[in-house]
């Protein structure tokens, strides 16, 4: 009966667990922060429609107080329509279309950042769960060996001190276990916030993959979200330059009016009007826009340098974690395993419990560092994938 209950609990736990990829996919669909950028994209589409429209026509009505018996007495209805210089409307619309591309790249960058943060928090959950599990195992192991030590030896004063040392160690492990339990709870709360839905049980398994390769990482930077944004911003500034250049050419205003005279013939009048760019305002504005474009170009170059520097930092962190993991797994743990076997066997014959506890904590410290290395390796990799615009 107990076995059946345990099996049912395990099955229920497995069914309720959610994978990291599922968390990411649901987050990309439900995140309010992403939805706000989508709303800006929709708003900009309306701005694009407006940019390509003609200005509203102006209708004016005038009259005068001259006696109707005079020819100059009239009531005039006039309409005026501005006709932009050739290509101005398309150029203005090009700015809004470029802004649309900027917003889309910002959305892409926001997705990459969100995915990286979700991965980092998920890796923290894995790390703390593994630390919790191994701490719990060492608690059970310490308890067993205290009982074993007490059963095989007649407790003398010096041996009693050894047991007290083991019990203090046990208390310290219990404290660590409690702290880790709180950290796991906090990480689930953070992950739920980042994911925009409640995540209660995450199914995740981490490992150290191949040795990191800086050259292959560099190739992924062509899709860097920040660089793509700068490219689109530069395109937008160039569109502004084109508009500023066309603003040197005046718009044409068509005028048509109808004059009503009570005692004389009515008549139509037609006319043209245009502004004269005489004072160099348009040239100054064009130079201003060109300077802004140069600023964006400089920002783009600075972004390239910053991204390259970030990549090297994350690569160094990833490589260090890779090396630490293999030092522990290939060299340190096999050596300490033999020491642990000797120390463990001496406990059964009444050996020094102090030495056993020291060896036990040495092994625990190494296994914790190994878990930390796996977590840090994957966290650094997540940051590198963010630089490459990864959203999976």
N, C-alpha and C positions, 0 to 999 in steps of 0.2 A: 504493500500500500504506500509506504514511504517513497519507494522507488518510482511508483507511478506519479505521485505528487511532484517529485523532483523533476521528472521528465516533462510533465505538463508545464511547470514553471519555466524550464529551459526553453521549451518550444514557444511559449508566450513571449519570453524575453527576446528571442530571435526574430519573431514576427514583428515586434514593436520597434526593433532597431532600424535605423535608417542609415544608408551609406552616404559617404561624403559627396559622391557625384550627385545623388538625389537632393542633398541639401543645397548644393550649388545651383542645380537646375531650378529648384523651386524658388530660390532666392532671386535669381535673375528674372523670374516672372513676377514676383510679388514685392520687390523692394520699393518702398516709398521714395527713397533718394533717387533711384533710377527713373521712377515715374515722373518726378519733377522735371528731369531733363527731357523726357519724352513730351511733356506738356510744352516746354520751351520750343521744341522742334515743331510741334503742331502750330504754335503761335507764329513762328517764323514763316511757315508756309503761307499764312494769311498776309504777312508783311510782304512776301514775295509777290503775291497777287496785287497788292496795293501799289507796289513800286512800278509795275508795268502799266498802270492806268494813267489816263490823261487827267490833268487838273480839272476840277469842277468849273464849268463856265460861270461867268459873272453876269448877272442881269441887273441893270440899273434903270431907274425911272426918275425923270427930272421934269420939272415944269417951272414956269416963271410967272411973275405978277404983272407983266405988260398987258395992257388992254388988248382984248381979242381983235380989235379993229386994226391993230398994228401987225405987219408981216412977221415981226420978230416974236410975237406971242406964239408959243408952241409948247407942246408936251412931247417929250422924247423918251422912247423906250429903246435901250441899248443892250446888246449882248456882246460879251467878250470871251474869247476862247484862246488859251495859251497852247501853242504847238511847240513842243520841245525840239531842240536841234536834233538833227538826224542821229540816231543811235543812243541818245541820252537815256531813254526809258529802258532800253535793253541793258545799258551799262549799270543803271541803278538796280535793276533786277539781278544783275550778276553779283552785286554786293550781297543781296539777301540770299542768293543761292550759295554763295561762298560761306555765308554765316551758317546756313543749313549744314554744310559739310563740317564746319567747325564744331557745331553742336553734336553732330553724329560721332565725331571723333572723341569729343568730351564724354559722350555716353559710353563709347567703347573703353575709354580710359577708366571711367568710373566702375565699369563692370570688372575690368582687370584688377583694379584696386580692391574691390569688394571680394572677389574670388580669393585674392591673396590673403586678405584678413580672415576670411572664413577658414581657409586652409591652415593658417598659423594658429588660430584658436582650436581647430580640430586636432592639430598635432600636439598642442598643449594638453588637451584632454587625454590623448593617447599616452603622452609622457607621464602625466600624473596618475593615470590608471595603472600603468605598468609599474611605477614606483610604489603605488599603493599595494599592488598585488605582491611584489617582491618583499615589501616591508612586512606584509601579513605573513608571508611564508617564513621569514626570519623570526617573527614572533612565535610562530608555532614550533619552529626548530629550536629556538632558545628554551621554550617551555619544556620540550621533550628532553633536552639535554640536562636541564636542571633536575628534572625528575629522575633521569638516568643516573646522574652524578650522585644524587641523594640515595638512590637504591643500591649503588655499588660501593659506597664508601661510608665509613663511620665518621660522622661530622665532628671534626676537631675545630679548634678556634681558627686556625689559618684556613681550613677548608670552608668554614662558615663564612669567612670574609669573601671567598671566591663566589659562594652562592649569592651573597648580598650584591656583589659586583654584577653578577648575571641578572639579578632582579632589577637593579638600577638600569642596566642596559635594556631590559625588557620594558621598563617604564618609558625610557627615551624613545624606543621604537613605537610604543603606543601613542606617544605625543606626535611623532612624525606622521603616523597613520591618520590621526585626527586632523592635522594640518592639511594633509593631502586630500582628505575627504572634503574639506571646505574649499580647497582650490578647484577640485573637480566640479563642485556645485557652482562656483563662481564662473568657471569657464563655460559651463552649459548655459548659464544666464547670458553671458556675452555672446555666445554662438547663436542663441535664440534671437538676440537683438539684431545681430548682423544678418541673420537669415530671414528676419521678419516673420518667423513662426516659431512655435515652441518645439525645441529639440530636446527630447528626454533621454534618448539612448542612441549613441552614435556607433555605427559599425565601421571600424577602421583598423587597418593593419599596416605598420610601417616597417621599412627595412633600409639598409644601406645598399644602394644600387652600385653602378659602376663608378670608377674614379672620374671626377668632374674634368671636363675638357674646355678650357677657356676659348679656344678657336671656334668650337661649335656653338658656344654661347654667344660669341660676337656676331655670328651669322644671323642669330635671331633678333638682333637689335633693329633690323630693317623695319620690323613691325612695331617698334616702340610707340606706345600711345602718345607720349609727350612730343616726340618728333613729328608724328602724324598731325597732331594739333597745330604745331608750329608751321608745318607745310601749308595747312589749310588757312591759317591766319595770314600767312604771307600771300597766299592767293587772294584773300579778301582785301588786303592792303593794295595789291596790284589793281584790283577792280576799282578801288577808291581812286587810285591814280588816274585810271582811264576816265572816270567821271569828272575828276578835277580838271583834266585836260580838255574835256568837252565843254566844261563850264566857261571856257574862254570864248566860246561861240554863243552868241545871244539867242535866246528863245524868241520865237515870233508870236505876236498876239494879233489875232484877227478880230476886227470890230465890225459890227453891223447894227444900224439903228433905224428906227422909224419915227418920223416927226409928224405929229398931228397939229394942224392949224385950223382953227374954227372957221375963219372967213377966207382962208387961202388954200392953195393946193398943198396936200400932204406930200411928203417925199421920203425916200430912203437915203441913208448915207453909209458908206463902207470905208474901212480904213485898216491900216497896218500899224503896229507899234513894236518896238524892240528896245531892249536895254543896251546901253553902250558901255562895254568894259574899259573905261578910260583911266581908272585910278590904280590899276595893278592889284586889286583885291584878289582876283581869281588866280593870278600868278603866285601871290603869297600863300594862298590856300593850297595850291598845288605843291609848292615846296614843303609846306607843312606835312602834307600827306606822304610825300616822298621820304621825308625824315622819319616819319612813323614806320614806313616800310623798312627802312634801314635798321631801325631799332628792333623790329621783329626778326629781321635777318640775323642780327647780332645775338638776339635771344636764342635763336635756333642753334647757332654755333656753340653758344654757352651750354645749351641743353645737351648737345652731343658730347661735350667734354664731361659734363656732370654724370651722364648716363654711363659713359665708359668707366668713370671712376667708381660709381656705384657697383657696376658689374664686377670689377676687380675686388671690391670689398666683399661682396657676397660669395664670389668664387673662392677667396681666401678662407672665409668662414666654412664653406662647404668642404673644401679640401682638408682643412684642419679637423673637422668632424670625422671625415672619412679615415684620416690617419689615426686619430685617437681611437676610433672604434676597432680598427685592425690591430693596433698595439695591445689593446685590452683583450680582444678575443683570441689573437694568435700567439701572444707572448705572455701577458700578465696572468690571465685566468688559468691557463694550463699549469703555470708554476705554482700559483696559490692553491690549486686543486690538490696537489700532492701534500702541501703543508696542512691543508684542511683535513685530509684523510688521516694523517699522522696525529693531528691534534684531536680529531674526533674519536679515533680508536683509543687514545690515552684516557679519555673521559670515562670509558667503560671499565678501566682498570684503576680509577681513582686519581688520574693525572691532574695537572694544574689547570683549573678552570679559567684562570686569568689568561693563559696563553690561548686557550680555545676561543674565548670571547674576542681577543685581539685579532686572531686570524679570521674569525667570523665577520667582524666589522671591516677588516681589510677587503674581504671578498664582496661584502655588501657595497662598500664604497666604489669598488671597481665596476660592479654591475650597474650601479646608479649612473656612473660616468658613461657607461656603454649606452644606457637608455637615453641619457642626455645627448650623446653624440648622434644617435639615430634621429632624435627629434630636431636637433639643430641643423643636421644635414638636410632634412626635408624642409625645414623653415627657410633656410638659405636658398634652396632650390625653388621654393615658391616665390621668393622675391625676384629671382632671376627670370622665372616664367612670367612674372608681372612685367618686367622690363621688355620681355618679348611679346607682350600683349596676349598672353594665354588666358582664356576665360573658361577653361574646362577643369 
